[in-house]
């Protein structure tokens, strides 16, 4: 893995992603989970673990095979018909980028996540305008599949053997690509993995879904702090298919999402001219800048100028401002404003033009912030922290006002992601007990006092900590990732009343049972034969115009 970091230091296009491909031993099968449909029964649904088909094994070939075939990613592969909506082709060809600083409703659609809106009264669905991220389009009414949280999501497939070859190789989050063609994961072995969306999902023949295998593995040299997709990523244009990652004692790497190679490196140096690693990353909405978080500093790199040239934006000026390590970023979908969360337990709002501090939100969290999200309309900011039981919703029209709070169980320093659907209605988050909670933000009183919002649905997604959750850009699909660092031993019994010997065995046994390092896909749309018929018809329209995804081979 250290070779990959060395290749990145030189800024060359070295095949850094190849190191993790050489697995000498076959992966071991993880034990299946017991079947269950509800949280009350106390067990998560069973993990489907069919044997991998020949077709699926081809997906798991190394990235070297791509070069041997001499085939460009867009020429072949199962995903050739599955990654981009039909209407995207026309709109992407004539699309003009809107600068980050431009304000107004038009930019709100372009910089925002876009996608399907909440279902209207009477069962109708609002048509959605196209957005620049390539995640959704001007679909006709009734052609979109809305999220349905009146029942527990149905588990489809996942990846578990990939994370069982090394002990305690737990996941650290998952993120859908902006065009919905693939999923990116991070794990304790310091490898970023890309999974293509299984084509069998579109046939609704879910009983035949094989276990997912990564099509790319990109190895960092040390602990990965943060990672993110390029916001305008589109599988039709390989030049846009890349992602960024930051790891300890390494520069920021930009990875090619087709071949797993390092495209470029961005290096930040401290006052002693020593290389320092970014603790957080985020592309600007137009993709021209890469924001990196450091201790009391944000550094802004331009994506067309790799190297060490950057703009320094201190968050503390004359002992005033936001202290601590900048741990997470978020960009407003409508205004030229970005938010920074820090391990000093507070969030700040800044101007995109020059980094001027616009507002510093009160310190309400019990732990350092690990994740934040803007609502699609830009009026609200959601923040969550480590060892903190609350997600807070801030009204940015009255900075400092908390509209409501959401309770979740976060008992560790691990980053626990949460996600909003593209209408801004549903917020989803996992917790350290493996439970996923779904809140309907529309049930909160618009002008009422701060209150605790109760979840609409809770379901057991994993045995272990559900640390990552990501909602598909335009389909009712959820991706969740699980696992955490385990500490087996009597010290973890926390006052177990049993005898010393029995307590130690019980704790070790409990930790072995709870360990669950898995990436899982869930269907969160309508179920039933009638619904399936309409879904197949709608999905057929998408399939007719979709094209190859990253890492795909023929």
Rosetta blueprint (number, residue, H / E / L):
1 X L
2 X H
3 X H
4 X H
5 X H
6 X H
7 X H
8 X H
9 X H
10 X L
11 X L
12 X L
13 X L
14 X L
15 X L
16 X H
17 X H
18 X H
19 X H
20 X H
21 X H
22 X L
23 X L
24 X L
25 X L
26 X L
27 X L
28 X L
29 X L
30 X L
31 X L
32 X L
33 X L
34 X L
35 X L
36 X L
37 X L
38 X L
39 X H
40 X H
41 X H
42 X L
43 X L
44 X L
45 X L
46 X L
47 X L
48 X L
49 X L
50 X L
51 X L
52 X L
53 X L
54 X H
55 X H
56 X H
57 X H
58 X H
59 X H
60 X L
61 X L
62 X L
63 X L
64 X H
65 X H
66 X H
67 X H
68 X H
69 X H
70 X L
71 X L
72 X L
73 X H
74 X H
75 X H
76 X L
77 X L
78 X H
79 X H
80 X H
81 X H
82 X L
83 X L
84 X L
85 X L
86 X H
87 X H
88 X H
89 X H
90 X H
91 X H
92 X H
93 X H
94 X L
95 X L
96 X L
97 X L
98 X L
99 X L
100 X L
101 X L
102 X L
103 X L
104 X L
105 X H
106 X H
107 X H
108 X H
109 X H
110 X H
111 X H
112 X L
113 X L
114 X L
115 X L
116 X L
117 X L
118 X L
119 X E
120 X L
121 X L
122 X L
123 X L
124 X L
125 X E
126 X L
127 X L
128 X L
129 X L
130 X L
131 X L
132 X L
133 X L
134 X L
135 X L
136 X L
137 X L
138 X L
139 X L
140 X L
141 X L
142 X L
143 X L
144 X L
145 X L
146 X L
147 X L
148 X L
149 X L
150 X L
151 X L
152 X L
153 X L
154 X E
155 X E
156 X E
157 X E
158 X E
159 X E
160 X L
161 X H
162 X H
163 X H
164 X L
165 X L
166 X L
167 X L
168 X L
169 X L
170 X L
171 X E
172 X E
173 X E
174 X E
175 X E
176 X E
177 X L
178 X L
179 X L
180 X L
181 X L
182 X E
183 X E
184 X E
185 X E
186 X E
187 X E
188 X L
189 X L
190 X L
191 X E
192 X E
193 X E
194 X E
195 X E
196 X E
197 X L
198 X L
199 X H
200 X H
201 X H
202 X H
203 X H
204 X L
205 X L
206 X H
207 X H
208 X H
209 X L
210 X L
211 X L
212 X L
213 X L
214 X L
215 X L
216 X E
217 X E
218 X E
219 X E
220 X L
221 X L
222 X L
223 X L
224 X E
225 X E
226 X E
227 X E
228 X E
229 X E
230 X L
231 X L
232 X L
233 X L
234 X E
235 X L
236 X L
237 X E
238 X H
239 X H
240 X H
241 X L
242 X E
243 X E
244 X E
245 X E
246 X E
247 X E
248 X L
249 X L
250 X L
251 X L
252 X E
253 X E
254 X E
255 X E
256 X E
257 X L
258 X L
259 X L
260 X L
261 X L
262 X E
263 X E
264 X E
265 X E
266 X E
267 X L
268 X E
269 X E
270 X L
271 X L
272 X L
273 X L
274 X L
275 X E
276 X E
277 X L
278 X L
279 X L
280 X E
281 X E
282 X E
283 X E
284 X L
285 X L
286 X L
287 X L
288 X L
289 X E
290 X E
291 X E
292 X E
293 X E
294 X E
295 X E
296 X L
297 X E
298 X E
299 X E
300 X E
301 X E
302 X E
303 X L
304 X L
305 X L
306 X L
307 X E
308 X L
309 X L
310 X L
311 X E
312 X E
313 X E
314 X E
315 X L
316 X E
317 X E
318 X L
319 X L
320 X E
321 X E
322 X L
323 X L
324 X L
325 X E
326 X E
327 X E
328 X E
329 X E
330 X E
331 X E
332 X L
333 X L
334 X L
335 X L
336 X L
337 X E
338 X E
339 X E
340 X E
341 X E
342 X E
343 X L
344 X L
345 X L
346 X L
347 X E
348 X E
349 X E
350 X E
351 X E
352 X L
353 X L
354 X L
355 X L
356 X L
357 X E
358 X E
359 X E
360 X E
361 X L
362 X L
363 X L
364 X L
365 X L
366 X L
367 X L
368 X L
369 X E
370 X E
371 X E
372 X E
373 X E
374 X E
375 X L
376 X L
377 X L
378 X L
379 X L
380 X E
381 X E
382 X E
383 X E
384 X E
385 X E
386 X L
387 X L
388 X L
389 X L
390 X E
391 X E
392 X E
393 X E
394 X E
395 X E
396 X H
397 X H
398 X H
399 X L
400 X L
401 X E
402 X E
403 X E
404 X E
405 X E
406 X E
407 X E
408 X L
409 X L
410 X L
411 X L
412 X L
413 X L
414 X L
415 X L
416 X L
417 X L
418 X E
419 X E
420 X E
421 X L
422 X L
423 X L
424 X L
425 X L
426 X E
427 X E
428 X E
429 X E
430 X L
431 X L
432 X L
433 X L
434 X L
435 X E
436 X E
437 X E
438 X E
439 X E
440 X E
441 X H
442 X H
443 X H
444 X L
445 X L
446 X L
447 X L
448 X L
449 X L
450 X L
451 X E
452 X E
453 X E
454 X L
455 X L
456 X L
457 X E
458 X E
459 X E
460 X E
461 X L
462 X L
463 X L
464 X L
465 X L
466 X E
467 X E
468 X E
469 X E
470 X E
471 X E
472 X L
473 X L
474 X L
475 X L
476 X L
477 X E
478 X E
479 X E
480 X E
481 X E
482 X E
483 X L
484 X L
485 X L
486 X L
487 X L
488 X L
489 X L
490 X H
491 X H
492 X H
493 X L
494 X L
495 X L
496 X L
497 X L
498 X L
499 X L
500 X H
501 X H
502 X H
503 X H
504 X H
505 X H
506 X H
507 X H
508 X H
509 X H
510 X H
511 X H
512 X H
513 X H
514 X H
515 X L
516 X L
517 X L
518 X L
519 X E
520 X E
521 X E
522 X E
523 X E
524 X L
525 X L
526 X L
527 X L
528 X L
529 X H
530 X H
531 X H
532 X H
533 X H
534 X H
535 X H
536 X H
537 X H
538 X H
539 X H
540 X H
541 X H
542 X H
543 X H
544 X L
545 X L
546 X L
547 X L
548 X L
549 X L
550 X L
551 X L
552 X L
553 X L
554 X L
